[in-house]
Amino acid sequence: MNITYRKAGITDSELLVRLRQTFLQESIEGISESTMAAITTQLIEYFPKHIGHGFVAYIAEIDGETIATAFLAIIERPANHSLITGKSGRISNVYVFPEHRKQGIATQLMNLLAEEARAAGLSYIELSATESGKLVYEKLGYKLRHTEMKLNLK
């Protein structure tokens, strides 16, 4: 079994939409059709606009069949003491199809995104971990933070 890893291009936009849908349906119990429709509409516009411009995705394949993916969105804002470069990254959609899990694929995808983040001069990368992914991220050096807060606007 030869796994290949490649950076997604604009021509992969439809594939990335499907992979995001699959990830969300598996990780969010009871997500409504109307919510998925709204998300899909946004994704169809998002990927062609942002791939290569503040967004990177990697795809893992076996014989041309997609088996996994992971996303990195680059965020730029005013620098501070913990954000010296003014740039950070948000990893999302780390997804390996069930039959290919526990083979180090997510780890390899995370390492590729970390290389991209370093090359782009990011101060740090962050993510929200699912229970199944938490151990993978901890092994890669990610630390749990408890100070984040959010205000939902929609």
C-alpha positions in Angstrom: 0.0 0.0 0.0 1.7 3.2 -1.2 0.2 6.4 0.3 0.9 9.6 -1.5 0.4 13.1 0.0 -0.2 16.1 -2.1 -1.2 19.7 -1.6 -4.7 20.5 -2.9 -5.2 22.9 -5.8 -8.1 24.9 -7.0 -9.2 21.9 -9.1 -9.7 20.0 -5.8 -12.4 22.4 -4.6 -15.3 20.1 -5.1 -13.4 17.2 -3.4 -12.6 19.5 -0.4 -16.3 20.4 -0.1 -17.2 16.7 0.0 -14.5 15.9 2.5 -15.6 18.7 4.8 -19.2 17.5 4.6 -18.1 14.0 5.5 -16.1 15.2 8.4 -18.9 17.4 9.8 -21.5 14.7 9.4 -19.3 12.3 11.3 -18.2 14.6 14.0 -21.4 16.6 14.7 -24.3 14.5 15.8 -27.6 15.6 14.5 -26.4 18.4 12.2 -29.4 19.6 10.3 -29.9 19.6 6.5 -30.4 23.4 6.5 -27.1 23.9 8.4 -25.3 21.6 6.0 -26.8 23.4 3.0 -25.6 26.8 4.4 -22.1 25.4 5.1 -21.9 23.8 1.6 -22.9 27.1 0.0 -20.1 28.9 1.9 -17.5 26.1 1.1 -18.3 26.2 -2.6 -17.3 29.9 -2.6 -14.5 29.6 0.0 -12.2 27.0 -1.5 -11.6 28.5 -5.0 -11.1 31.9 -3.5 -8.7 30.9 -0.7 -6.6 27.9 -1.9 -3.1 29.3 -2.2 -4.2 32.5 -0.5 -4.3 31.9 3.2 -5.5 28.4 3.0 -3.7 25.1 2.5 -5.1 21.6 2.4 -3.3 18.3 2.0 -4.9 15.1 0.6 -3.7 11.6 1.2 -4.4 9.0 -1.5 -3.8 5.4 -2.4 -3.8 4.7 -6.1 -5.7 8.0 -6.8 -8.4 7.3 -4.2 -8.7 9.9 -1.4 -8.3 8.5 2.0 -7.6 11.5 4.2 -7.3 15.3 4.4 -6.3 18.1 6.7 -6.8 21.9 6.4 -4.8 25.0 7.5 -6.2 28.5 7.4 -3.7 31.3 7.9 -4.9 34.2 10.0 -3.2 37.6 10.1 -3.8 40.2 12.8 -1.8 42.8 14.8 1.2 41.3 16.5 1.5 40.8 20.3 3.9 39.1 22.7 2.6 35.6 21.8 2.0 36.4 18.1 5.3 38.1 17.1 4.8 37.6 13.3 1.1 38.7 13.4 0.3 35.4 11.7 -1.2 32.2 13.2 -2.8 29.1 11.7 -6.0 27.2 12.4 -6.0 23.5 11.6 -9.3 21.9 10.8 -10.9 18.9 9.1 -8.2 16.4 10.0 -10.0 13.4 8.6 -8.9 9.9 7.8 -11.5 7.5 6.4 -12.3 4.8 9.1 -10.7 1.9 7.2 -7.4 3.8 7.0 -7.0 5.0 10.6 -4.3 4.1 13.0 -1.6 4.0 10.3 0.1 7.4 11.0 -1.7 9.2 8.1 -3.1 12.0 10.3 0.3 12.4 11.8 1.9 12.8 8.4 -0.8 15.3 7.3 -0.2 17.3 10.5 3.6 17.3 9.9 3.0 18.6 6.3 0.8 21.4 7.6 3.4 22.3 10.3 6.0 22.6 7.6 3.7 24.9 5.6 3.1 27.0 8.8 6.8 27.3 9.4 7.5 28.3 5.8 4.7 31.0 6.0 6.2 32.5 9.2 3.4 31.7 11.5 3.9 32.2 15.2 1.8 29.2 16.1 -0.9 26.9 14.9 -4.0 25.8 16.9 -6.9 23.5 16.6 -9.9 22.1 18.3 -9.4 18.4 19.0 -11.9 15.7 18.8 -11.6 12.9 21.4 -10.2 10.6 18.7 -7.6 13.1 17.6 -6.5 14.4 21.0 -3.7 11.8 21.5 -2.3 12.4 18.0 -2.0 16.1 18.6 -0.5 15.7 22.1 2.2 13.4 20.6 3.0 16.1 18.1 3.5 18.7 20.9 0.1 20.5 21.0 -0.9 21.7 24.5 -4.3 22.2 25.9 -5.4 25.8 26.6 -8.3 26.8 28.8 -8.5 30.6 28.3 -10.4 30.8 25.0 -13.8 32.4 24.9 -16.2 33.0 22.0 -19.3 35.0 21.3 -21.7 33.4 18.8 -23.0 36.0 16.3 -25.0 33.6 14.1 
